[in-house]
Amino acid sequence: MKRLFTGKIKWVSFGILFIGMIFGLGAIVMWLWNAILPDVIDVVKPISYWQAMGILALSKLLFGGFGKGKHRGGRPPFARKELKQKFMEMNDEERAAFKEKWKNRC
């Protein structure tokens, strides 16, 4: 029995779904903008679908949203485990010096 979604078909269907989600997200931005902002702020006017897509693209460029992958905070998960292990192996004096060093940095 052959699999229903194999190789290229799986990638094509994923691509179509991804593009559909982007256009759907633009529609949601337009709907939310037009439903909320003109009533709350008098100066704001309703926007078109393509203006909503532009706002979505601009927000992605400015804020880098929509998820950044599984490891947030700049370090991969294995690095956090190594740092935690290193911290747990420190004695009390080393921990106090480490905490003081990070207080001064932040």
Backbone as a ProteinNet text record, in pm:
[ID]
protein_1_A
[PRIMARY]
MKRLFTGKIKWVSFGILFIGMIFGLGAIVMWLWNAILPDVIDVVKPISYWQAMGILALSKLLFGGFGKGKHRGGRPPFARKELKQKFMEMNDEERAAFKEKWKNRC
[TERTIARY]
84.4	0	89.3	63.6	143.2	94	185.7	148.7	75.5	-19.5	-99.4	-15.7	62.8	147.7	293.7	355.3	495.2	577.5	700.1	799.2	751.4	744.8	712.6	571.2	478.4	338.8	328.2	402.4	400.4	452.7	564.2	621.5	532.9	469.7	379.4	259.1	202.1	86.1	124.5	244.4	292.2	309.9	365.7	383.9	251.9	154.8	22.7	-41.4	-30.5	-85.7	-17	115.5	191.1	149.8	140.9	99.3	-43.5	-129.3	-267.2	-275.1	-188.5	-187.1	-139.8	-42.8	4.6	-107.7	-177.1	-286.9	-403.1	-426	-528.9	-492.6	-365.9	-320.5	-338.3	-313.6	-338.4	-484.8	-573.2	-717.2	-756.8	-694.3	-723.8	-676.1	-556.8	-505.8	-600	-645.5	-737.9	-868.6	-921.8	-1048.6	-1036.4	-929.3	-910.9	-890.7	-810	-785.9	-917.4	-992.6	-1116.1	-1225.9	-1222.9	-1325.3	-1297.8	-1170.9	-1137.5	-1089.4	-986.7	-919.1	-1002.3	-1078.9	-1155.5	-1256.1	-1308.6	-1403.1	-1332.7	-1212.4	-1139.8	-1066.2	-1002.4	-923.9	-986.9	-1029.8	-1102.9	-1019.2	-889.3	-802.7	-777.4	-787.5	-755.8	-869.3	-833.2	-931	-923.6	-1029.9	-1023	-917.3	-858.8	-753.2	-799	-729	-758.7	-678.3	-707.3	-636.7	-486.6	-447.7	-305.9	-234.3	-304.6	-244.7	-220.3	-313.3	-295.7	-175.6	-156.4	-40.7	89	85.4	201.4	232.8	129.9	149.5	208.4	159.8	211.3	358.9	395.9	536.2	623.1	571.2	646.2	669.5	567.3	583.7	684.6	688.1	787.7	928.2	945	1076.9	1120.2	1028.5	1064	1080.7	991.7	990.4	1040	1052.4	1101.7	1012.6	884.3	790.6	763.8	652.8	602.1	686.8	752.5	831.2	972.8	1065.7	1206.3	1268.2	1189.7	1244.7	1227.7	1282.8	1262.2	1344.6	1463.1	1545	1546.6	1474.8	1469.3	1572.8	1608.7	1705.5	1847.9	1867.9	1998.1	2085.8	2049.1	2131	2049.2	2112.8	2043	2020	1925	1890.7	2008	2097.1	2208.3	2301.4	2314.7	2402	2344.5	2213.2	2151.4	2173.8	2165.8	2188.8	2332	2426	2566.4	2590.6	2530	2547.2	2484.4	2369.2	2302.5	2388	2443.4	2529.3	2652.7	2711.8	2829.4	2795.4	2678.6	2634.4	2611.7	2554	2526.1	2655.2	2762	2888.6	2972.6	2931.2	3006.2	2985.6	3088.1	3069	3002.1	2973	2898.2	2972.3	3102.9	3180.7	3180.2	3196.8	3196.2	3059.9	2952.5	2816.3	2793.7	2836.8	2818.5	2895.4	3018.4	3097	3030.2	2977.8	2909.1	2785.3	2704.4	2582.9	2618.2	2721.6	2763.5	2811.3	2883.4	2931.8	2813.3	2708.9	2593	2506.4	2504.1	2432	2495	2627.1	2697.6	2678.1	2666.1	2644.6	2504.2	2408.4	2268.8	2224.7
-118.4	0	125.1	215.6	338	440.7	522.8	631.7	738.5	803.2	906.4	1028.3	1077.9	1194.8	1150.1	1150	1110.7	1222.9	1232.9	1321.9	1458	1476.3	1606.3	1650.4	1557.5	1593.9	1653.3	1597.1	1648.7	1792	1819	1953.2	2053.6	2012.3	2102	2135.8	2034.9	2061.2	2148.4	2128.2	2212.9	2356.9	2374.3	2508.9	2580.7	2509.3	2568.7	2606.7	2519.2	2548.2	2669.5	2677.6	2789.2	2921.6	2924	3045.8	3083	2983.3	3009.4	3068.8	3022	3076.3	3221.2	3254.7	3393.7	3485.1	3444.6	3527.3	3532.6	3423.8	3423.4	3515.1	3517.6	3607	3753.4	3784	3919.9	3958.3	3862.8	3888.8	3911.9	3837.5	3855.7	3992.4	4034.3	4167.5	4275.2	4263.4	4362.8	4365.5	4248.5	4242.1	4303	4267.9	4323.8	4474.3	4521.4	4665.2	4738.5	4690.8	4758.8	4744.4	4637.6	4616.7	4694.5	4719.7	4779.2	4923.5	4948.5	5077.8	5197.7	5191.5	5312.1	5355.4	5258.9	5294.1	5350.1	5304.5	5345.7	5477.4	5490.9	5610.7	5678.7	5802.9	5872.5	5899	5913.3	5949.8	5830.9	5710.1	5590	5556.2	5524.3	5486	5335.7	5277.1	5135.3	5114	4994.2	4964.1	4854.4	4845.2	4740.1	4614.4	4507.5	4381.9	4397.5	4463.7	4477.4	4569.7	4666.2	4748.8	4663.9	4572.7	4482.9	4391.1	4342.8	4259.5	4340.5	4468.6	4555.2	4576.9	4596.1	4612.6	4485.3	4371.1	4243.4	4227.3	4259.5	4250.4	4349.8	4470.6	4571.1	4528	4470.5	4425.1	4311.7	4226.3	4118.5	4176.6	4277.1	4338.9	4412.5	4487.5	4569.1	4487.9	4393.9	4323.7	4180.4	4124.7	3988.3	3885.5	3907	3818.1	3689.1	3628.1	3504.6	3383.8	3391.4	3278	3281.6	3240.6	3244.3	3105.8	3005.4	2871.6	2818.4	2701.6	2634.8	2693.3	2744	2795.7	2947.7	3004.4	3149.8	3193.7	3316.5	3367.5	3360	3323.9	3328.8	3206.2	3114.7	2996.2	2871.3	2772.7	2646.4	2574.9	2482.4	2417.2	2347.3	2284.6	2213.2	2308.8	2433.3	2530.1	2567.6	2579.4	2611.9	2499.8	2375	2260.9	2259.7	2290.5	2293.7	2403.7	2521.7	2630.9	2597.3	2532.5	2493.6	2393	2296.3	2197.1	2263.3	2356.3	2427.4	2506.7	2571.6	2649.1	2558.1	2439.6	2347.2	2291	2285.5	2232.7	2336.4	2464.2	2569.6	2560.5	2604.2	2613.2	2747.8	2771.8	2892	3021	3022.5	3143.2	3172.1	3067.2	3085.2	3132.8	3076.5	3118.6	3265.4	3307.6	3447	3539.9	3501.7	3583.5	3588.6	3475	3468.6	3558.4	3548.6	3631.9	3779.7	3815.3	3955	4005.9	3923	3959.4	3987.1	3901.1	3920.2	4038.6	4067.9	4187.2	4313.6	4316.7	4432.9	4445	4333.3	4336.4	4385.8	4337.3	4370.9	4488.6
0	0	0	-91.5	-100.6	-0.6	41.1	130.9	52.8	116	50.3	16	112.6	89	89.7	-23.7	-32.1	-92.1	-48	-104.9	-149.7	-281.2	-340	-308.3	-304.2	-274.5	-134.9	-40.1	97.2	101.2	31.6	32.1	-39.1	-149.1	-221.8	-135.2	-68.9	17	135.9	190.9	299.5	251.7	133.2	77.3	55	1.4	-21.2	111.4	210.4	343	405.6	393.6	449.5	384.9	253.3	182.4	219.5	230.2	272.5	411.4	501.1	637.1	638.4	552.8	546.1	498.5	391.9	341.5	441.1	512.1	615.7	731.2	766.8	872.6	832.7	704.5	654.8	667.1	637	649.7	795.6	886	1028.9	1076.5	1032.3	1069.1	1018.3	893	835.9	915.4	944.8	1016.6	1156	1228.3	1362.4	1359.2	1265.7	1252	1228	1128.3	1090.3	1194.8	1273.3	1374.8	1502.8	1532.6	1662.2	1652.3	1574.7	1580.8	1535.9	1426.4	1389.8	1497.4	1572.7	1679	1802.5	1828.4	1948.4	1926.8	1810.3	1780.1	1659	1674.9	1569	1444.5	1459.4	1347.6	1254.3	1304.4	1228.2	1133.2	1008	906.2	881.2	828.2	790.2	681.3	678.7	582.3	486.5	372.9	275.5	310.9	238.1	261.1	237.4	130.2	97.8	195.5	251.5	356.1	482	509.7	624	602	478.3	448.4	465.8	428.4	446.7	593	673.5	818.2	877.6	830.8	878.2	842.4	718.8	675.8	752.7	774.1	847.9	993	1054.4	1192.7	1200.8	1099.1	1096.2	1085.7	1001.3	986.5	1113.5	1173.5	1289.2	1417.2	1438.6	1566.6	1558.5	1438.2	1423.6	1489.1	1486.3	1553	1477.2	1505	1444.7	1483.6	1596.7	1641.5	1589.5	1675.1	1636.4	1643.1	1650.4	1661.2	1801.9	1824.2	1951.8	2064.6	2035.2	2144.2	2140.2	2234.8	2247.9	2349.8	2342.8	2437.8	2386.4	2261.2	2201.2	2220.1	2306	2328	2295.9	2235	2213.2	2345.4	2351	2478.4	2545.4	2467.7	2531.1	2605.1	2558.3	2624.7	2760.5	2770.3	2898.3	2999.2	2952	3042	3092.3	3003.2	3044.4	3147	3125.1	3220.9	3355.3	3351.7	3475.7	3551.8	3478.2	3541.7	3603	3529.8	3579.5	3705.9	3706.2	3821.5	3941.8	3918.7	4028.1	4089.8	4012.2	4062.1	4135.4	4132.7	4201.4	4351.5	4427	4571.4	4602.3	4727.9	4766.4	4731.2	4750.4	4719.6	4569.1	4488.6	4343	4293.8	4353.4	4316.7	4349.6	4467.6	4508.1	4414	4377.2	4284.6	4146.7	4104	3974.8	3973.8	4078.7	4088	4091.6	4166.2	4174.3	4038.8	3967	3833.8	3739.4	3746.1	3657.6	3701.8	3831.8	3877.6	3819.2	3816.9	3762.9	3612.6	3542.1	3397.5	3362.5	3437.5	3403.8	3484.9
[MASK]
++++++++++++++++++++++++++++++++++++++++++++++++++++++++++++++++++++++++++++++++++++++++++++++++++++++++++

